[in-house]
Amino acid sequence: MADLNKIIRELWRKTYRGNDIDYIEICSEAEAAGSLTAVSNASRARRTYNYRVVMVKTIGSSAVVPTVGSRSKRPDYFEARLDMRGRCSAGQKVLASLIIRLALAEVFCLHCGVLALDEPTTNLDRDNICSLAEALVEIIKDRKEQKNFQLVVITHDEEFVELLGRSDFVENFYRISRNAQGLSEIRPKPMGEHLY
């Protein structure tokens, strides 16, 4: 869980452009033993976990952190943690969902060949769309030596495609459109070609 939250925290800080949330993380709690039903001894030995996404905001000055042996009894800051459910915007929800999925893929899918994102810019404002494109370019850059890596982005947001295309790591895209007979056509396009 620590590895997962480290990646989530790094991706959030790279991507999110607001100043109301410093980072997000996943918290897990084991369910109380009394809530288990009497099914079998094997199932009793298994634990049930509840997961939730929390947003963290540092209150006060985080520049001064008390060290072991310091005389200060209280730090000059603390981290407020709130459940994201019901407290965040649609854009924050979408961004958190994307970041968590990217982090899960990073932690659990060593040398994962394909990463697919369907309409990743839904409900994101322009600043967060730009930073998401930058974060995806960083992922592409980090995995450029991995021979089987492909990023598949399904989107109607042509400006987002242009943002991805500004890097040296995205070579082409595929435009899907309907022909005169109403059938889908897929055409490869070099990234430098005009999208519209």
Helices and strands as residue ranges (DSSP letters): H 2-15, E 23-30, G 33-35, H 41-45, E 49-60, E 77-83, H 90-108, E 114-118, H 126-142, E 150-154, H 158-165, E 172-178, E 184-190
